[in-house]
Amino acid sequence: MTDGREETFRRLYAAHFDAVLGFALRRTDRPEDAADVTGDTFLVAWRRLAHVPAGQEQRPWLYGVARRVLANHRRGDRRRTHLGERLRRELAAAVPDVSDGVVQRADVTAAMRRLSARDQEVLELHLWEGLEPREIAEVLGLTTVVVRPRLSRARARLRELLGNDPEPPGHDISRHPQLTRKERP
């Protein structure tokens, strides 16, 4: 019985695969969506093989199944899209925009790489791990008396690399010697 069922399905699939795929391709934006619709259509056909009509009625029956499968896919896409939009809104409200921090962290990371390994280590333990000099001393196997000035010097070197004051926004006219005093605002 199973062999007869499989053979019936193979004939159905071979006879109508191209037509069902074409039906799906004409109704979807992406080929992979059409492939999903086609696969799901033939899955329904396999499960309901006893209900598949014979002869020339097979293709319209398969098109009807494909139409319903396509509608289910579209509903699922809409649900996923709405869920994604809702999650993005909720996330935007819950999590601040970190883009400014990313630029600042990139500057700090570049400056940290320019420091000695000893300075990097003490600063990382203090700034990134949140340890106090006493705790840093414990991690490094040193005394607090050694760590405090080392941390202070490392901070000073980092500030020197980063610069104390950010540049003001806009253009600095003093950098353009070709402009005369009269042309300056």
N, C-alpha and C positions, 0 to 999 in steps of 0.2 A: 504494500500500500504506500509506504514512504517513497519507494522508487518511482511509482506512478505520479505521486504528488510533486516530487522534485522535477521529473521530466515535464510535467504540465507547466510548472513555473518557468523552467528553462526556455521552453518554447514561447511562452508569454513574454518573457524578458527579451529574448532575441528578436522577436517580432516587433516589439513596441518601445524598446529602450530609446532609440534615436528620436522617435516622435515625442516621447515624454520629456526627454532632455531638451529638445527644441522648444516645446511648450514652456518649459521652465525658464530657459535662456531668454525667451522673448518677454518674460514677465519679471525678471530680476535684474538688478544692477550689476551684480558680480557673478562670474562663472561659478565660484565656489558655493554661492547660495543656490544656484540652479542645480548643482550636483547634490546638495543636501536635499532639496525638494524632490529630485528624481529618486534618490536613495530611499527617502521616507515613503514615497509613493509606492515603490516596489516592496517595501517592507509591509505596508498595509495590504498590498496585493497578496503577499505570501501568507499573511495572517488570515486573510479573508478569501483564500483561494477558492473555497467552495461557493462563494458568492460572485465570482468573476463570470460574466456572461460568456457565452461561446461566440466564435466567429467574429463578424464585423462589429459587434457591440462591445468588444474588449477595449478598443482605443477610446471611444467616448467615456466608457466607465473609468478607465485610467486617468483621462483628462479631468473627470469630476473629482477623483481622489486627489490628483495633483493640485487642483484648484483649492480644495479644502486644506491640504497640507500647506500650500502657499499662504493662505489666509492665516493659518496658525503661526507660521514663521513670521509674518508681518506683525501679528499681535504681540508675539514674543519680542520682536525687535523694538516695537513701540514701548513695551513695558521696560525693557532694558535701557532704552534711551531716557525715558522719564525717570527711572531710578537713578541713572547716572547723573542727570541734571539735578535731581534733588540732593544727591550725595555731594555734588560739587558745591551747591549752595550752602549746605550745612557745613561742609568742610571749610569753605571760605569764611563763614561766620565764626567758626570755632578756632581756626588756625590763622594767625596773622601772616601777611605776605613777608617772606623771608629773603626776597631778592636783594635788598640792600645789605642785609647781613652776610649774604653769600659773597658779595664783592668785598666787603670788609674782611671776611675770613680769608679770602684768597690773598689779600694784601698781607695779612698777619702771617699766613702760612708761608708766603714767599720770604718775608722778613725773617721768620723763624729759621728757615733753611740756611740763611746767611750767618746765623750765630754758630758758635762752637757747640759741640755735642754736649758739653757740660752745662752751658747756658740753656740749651734747648731742654735738657732733662729737668732742670730745676724749674723752668718756666712752665713746662707741660704739667708737671706735678702740681704746681700752684694754680695755674690758670685753667687747665682742662680737667684736672681731677679734683680741684677745690681744696687742696691740702694746705694747711698752715705750716710755717717754717718748722715747728716742732715735729709735725708728722712727716714732713719732707726729710728731716734729719733722720728719723727712724727708718724710712724707706731706703735712704742712701747709706745708712750705717755711719752717719757723721754726727757731730754735735750741732746743736742749735746755734752755737757761737760761730760755727763755720758756715752754716746755711744762710743765716740772715744777710750777711754782707754779699754772699754769692748771689742770692736772689735779688738784692737791691741793684747790684751791678748789671745783672742780666736784664732787669727791667729797664734800666737806663739805656743799655745797648739797643734793646728792642724799640724804645721810644725814639732813639736817634735814627734808627733805620726807617721807622714809620713816619717820622716827622711829627712835631707836636701839634701844628695847626693845619687843618685841611685848607686847600686852596678855595678862595671864594668862587661862587658860581659866575659864569660869564667869562668875558675876555679881559685879560690884564693889559691895559693900554701901555703900561710902562715897558712891556716887552717888545714894543714896536717902535724902535728909535726913528724910523722914517717919518712918523707922524710928528708934526710940529706942535708946539704948545697951543697954538691957535686952533688946530683941528681937534684937539682933545675936548671932550665934553666937560 
